Amino acid sequence: MKETGKKALTLKTLNKSNVWDIQENDVFRMLEAAEKDADLADNFKHYIDIMRSAFEIEQVKIDRPEVIKKYEARDFKVATIKLDEKTSVKYAIKKKTIMRVTDLTYENIRHISAAKLMEVIERNFGGGWDSLSQSIQDIIQSGFDISTTTLPKERLHKKGGMYEKKVEDGFDVLEIPKGGWTEAIFAKVKPLEEKPHIDLDDERKKTRDDEDEDDEDLPDDIDKYDDDDDDDFDDDKLTEESYRTTIEEDPEELSLQAEDVADDDDY
């Protein structure tokens, strides 16, 4: 059984991705190790559901030698699982095989080698990369760097060409004949990306510090500011002196000008 980091997998750390790292005997060992854990009986169905993503699991309801032999003939491993002091069940378990492109999933794609991927693609009727559905291509490219080229047979292995460079860079290659041409599919496992660890306590502290800094920017006499002050006025201060006119002509002259206008209009 492979390990996750420095710790071996247990039922409680098992998920639908890393379950592909274990084999049938590992399943039984994990269940046996958890027999004394009261949590096993309560969450047994949950653990079995996770395992079903990578294993064929059947409960053996007829516990007879001839029935067991039939399971073993189909490459199943059979063992009894003790859930508690009063309950035991017998299960037949077999690791799922990845034979066709339709067996590929986002959970298992990182648990196969590039060579294995080439075998699976080659079984897809020899149609090449473009014959795969977009969903299958997306699954494959989530775990592998993929590139392709189609060239005449005699040019594919040209010295210093793409084929030679890709092989030197660690890519596996699948060659698919297409008449006088050959399609080459190159595949290389993508490195796992390390996700940055976020310390929630630090994030909360930073948020609080930022809020404190915002408060410090506010003026101490903020209450002295009142947007409505400009609208306040004292009616008693309004006098005749408060009004001005922009017309400074003598009233008598204005009257004469008015008469002149009247005379001009009289034809």
C-alpha positions in Angstrom: 0.0 0.0 0.0 1.3 3.4 -1.0 1.6 6.2 1.5 0.2 9.7 1.5 3.1 11.9 2.6 4.7 10.1 5.5 1.5 8.5 6.9 0.0 5.3 5.6 -3.6 5.5 4.4 -6.4 4.6 6.9 -10.1 4.4 6.5 -10.5 7.9 7.8 -7.9 9.4 5.3 -9.3 7.4 2.4 -10.9 9.3 -0.5 -12.0 8.6 -4.1 -8.6 9.5 -5.4 -6.1 7.9 -3.1 -8.2 4.7 -2.9 -6.6 3.9 -6.3 -3.3 3.5 -4.5 -4.3 0.4 -2.6 -5.0 -3.2 -3.4 -7.5 -5.8 -2.2 -5.4 -7.1 0.7 -4.9 -3.5 1.8 -8.7 -3.0 2.0 -9.0 -6.0 4.3 -6.1 -4.9 6.5 -7.6 -1.5 6.9 -10.9 -2.9 7.9 -9.3 -5.4 10.3 -7.3 -2.6 11.9 -10.6 -0.6 12.4 -12.5 -3.5 14.0 -12.0 -2.1 17.5 -13.1 1.4 16.4 -16.7 2.1 17.3 -16.8 4.4 14.3 -16.5 1.5 11.9 -20.0 0.1 12.3 -21.6 3.5 12.1 -19.7 4.6 9.0 -19.2 1.3 7.3 -21.5 2.1 4.3 -19.6 5.4 3.8 -16.2 3.6 3.6 -17.6 1.0 1.2 -19.0 3.7 -1.1 -15.5 5.3 -1.3 -14.0 1.9 -2.1 -16.5 1.2 -4.8 -14.9 4.0 -6.9 -11.8 1.8 -7.3 -13.1 -1.7 -6.5 -15.8 -4.1 -7.4 -17.4 -5.1 -4.1 -20.0 -7.8 -3.6 -21.4 -9.1 -0.4 -21.2 -12.9 -0.2 -24.7 -13.9 1.0 -24.3 -17.7 0.4 -21.2 -18.7 2.3 -20.4 -22.1 0.7 -17.1 -23.3 -0.7 -18.4 -23.7 -4.3 -19.6 -20.1 -4.2 -16.3 -18.8 -2.8 -14.5 -20.7 -5.6 -16.5 -18.9 -8.3 -15.6 -15.5 -6.9 -11.9 -16.5 -6.7 -12.1 -17.8 -10.3 -13.1 -14.2 -11.2 -10.0 -12.9 -9.4 -11.9 -11.6 -6.3 -10.4 -11.7 -2.9 -12.8 -13.0 -0.2 -12.7 -12.3 3.5 -14.9 -11.8 6.5 -15.2 -8.4 8.0 -16.1 -8.0 11.7 -18.2 -4.9 12.2 -18.7 -5.4 16.0 -18.8 -8.3 18.5 -22.2 -9.5 17.1 -22.0 -8.6 13.4 -19.8 -10.1 10.7 -20.1 -9.9 6.9 -18.2 -11.6 4.1 -17.2 -9.5 1.1 -15.6 -10.3 -2.3 -13.4 -7.5 -3.6 -11.6 -7.0 -6.8 -9.6 -3.9 -8.0 -11.2 -2.3 -11.1 -9.1 -2.5 -14.2 -8.5 0.4 -16.5 -8.7 -1.1 -20.0 -10.7 1.4 -22.1 -10.7 5.2 -22.3 -14.2 5.2 -20.8 -12.6 3.7 -17.6 -10.6 6.9 -17.1 -11.8 9.4 -14.5 -10.5 12.5 -12.8 -10.0 10.3 -9.7 -7.8 7.6 -11.3 -6.0 9.5 -14.1 -3.0 10.4 -11.8 -2.7 6.8 -10.7 -1.6 5.3 -14.0 1.7 5.7 -15.9 2.1 7.3 -19.3 2.9 3.9 -20.7 -0.4 2.6 -19.3 -2.2 5.6 -20.8 -0.7 4.8 -24.2 -2.0 1.2 -24.0 -5.5 2.4 -23.2 -5.6 4.9 -26.0 -4.3 2.3 -28.5 -7.3 0.1 -27.6 -9.6 2.9 -28.7 -10.0 1.4 -32.2 -6.7 3.1 -33.4 -8.5 6.3 -34.1 -5.9 8.6 -32.6 -6.2 11.6 -30.3 -9.0 13.4 -32.3 -11.2 10.3 -32.0 -11.4 10.8 -28.2 -14.4 12.8 -26.9 -13.7 16.2 -25.5 -14.6 15.0 -22.0 -12.0 12.1 -22.2 -9.4 14.5 -23.5 -10.0 16.9 -20.6 -9.6 14.0 -18.1 -6.4 12.9 -19.7 -5.0 16.4 -19.8 -5.7 16.9 -16.1 -3.0 14.4 -15.4 -0.7 14.4 -18.4 1.0 16.9 -20.8 -0.2 15.8 -24.3 1.0 16.9 -27.7 0.5 15.3 -31.1 1.9 15.4 -34.6 1.0 13.7 -37.9 3.8 13.3 -40.5 4.8 11.0 -43.3 6.4 7.9 -42.0 9.9 8.7 -43.3 9.8 12.2 -41.7 8.5 11.3 -38.2 11.9 10.0 -36.9 13.9 12.7 -38.6 17.0 13.5 -36.6 16.6 16.5 -34.4 12.8 16.6 -35.0 9.9 16.8 -32.6 9.9 13.0 -32.0 13.5 12.9 -30.8 13.2 16.0 -28.7 10.0 14.7 -26.9 11.6 11.4 -26.1 14.7 13.0 -24.7 12.4 15.2 -22.6 10.8 12.1 -21.0 7.6 11.7 -23.0 6.1 8.3 -23.9 5.0 8.0 -27.5 2.2 6.1 -29.2 2.4 5.8 -33.0 -0.8 5.3 -34.9 -0.4 4.4 -38.7 -2.7 6.4 -41.0 -2.1 5.2 -44.5 1.3 6.7 -45.6 1.3 9.0 -42.6 1.7 8.3 -38.9 0.2 10.2 -35.9 2.4 10.4 -32.9 0.8 11.0 -29.5 3.3 12.2 -26.8 2.3 11.9 -23.1 4.2 12.9 -19.9 2.8 12.9 -16.3 2.2 16.4 -15.0 3.9 17.3 -11.8 1.6 17.8 -8.8 1.0 21.4 -8.0 1.6 22.2 -4.4 -1.3 24.2 -3.0 -0.3 27.1 -0.8 -1.2 26.5 2.8 -3.3 29.3 4.3 -3.1 29.8 8.0 -6.6 30.9 9.0 -5.5 32.4 12.3 -3.0 34.6 10.4 -5.7 35.6 7.9 -8.1 36.6 10.7 -5.4 38.5 12.5 -4.5 40.4 9.3 -8.1 41.3 8.8 -8.4 42.7 12.3 -5.2 44.7 11.9 -6.5 46.2 8.6 -9.8 47.2 10.3 -7.8 48.8 13.1 -5.7 50.8 10.6 -8.9 52.0 8.9 -10.2 53.3 12.2 -7.0 55.1 13.0 -7.3 57.1 9.7 -10.5 58.7 10.9 -10.1 62.2 12.5 -10.6 62.3 16.3 -13.1 65.2 16.0 -15.3 63.5 13.4 -18.4 64.4 15.4 -17.6 68.1 14.8 -18.3 67.7 11.1 -22.0 68.1 10.1 -23.0 68.1 6.5 -26.2 70.0 7.4 -24.4 73.1 8.7 -24.4 74.8 5.3 -28.1 74.7 5.2 -28.6 76.6 8.6 -29.2 80.3 8.5 -30.6 83.1 10.7 -33.7 84.8 9.4 -33.0 87.8 11.7 -29.8 88.6 9.8 -31.7 89.2 6.5 -32.1 93.0 6.1 -32.5 95.3 3.2 -28.8 95.7 3.1 -28.5 92.0 2.3 -30.0 92.6 -1.2 -28.2 94.2 -4.1 -29.2 95.1 -7.7 -27.0 95.1 -10.7 -28.9 98.1 -12.2 -27.4 101.4 -11.1 -29.1 103.8 -13.6 -31.0 106.9 -12.5 -34.8 106.1 -12.3 -35.7 109.3 -14.3 -33.4 108.3 -17.2 -35.0 104.9 -17.3 -38.4 106.6 -17.7 -37.1 108.7 -20.6 -35.7 105.7 -22.3 -39.0 103.9 -21.9 -40.8 106.8 -23.6 -38.4 106.8 -26.5 -39.1 103.1 -27.1 -42.8 103.8 -27.1 -42.4 106.6 -29.7 -40.3 104.4 -32.0 -43.1 101.8 -32.1 -45.7 104.3 -33.1 -45.7 104.5 -36.9 
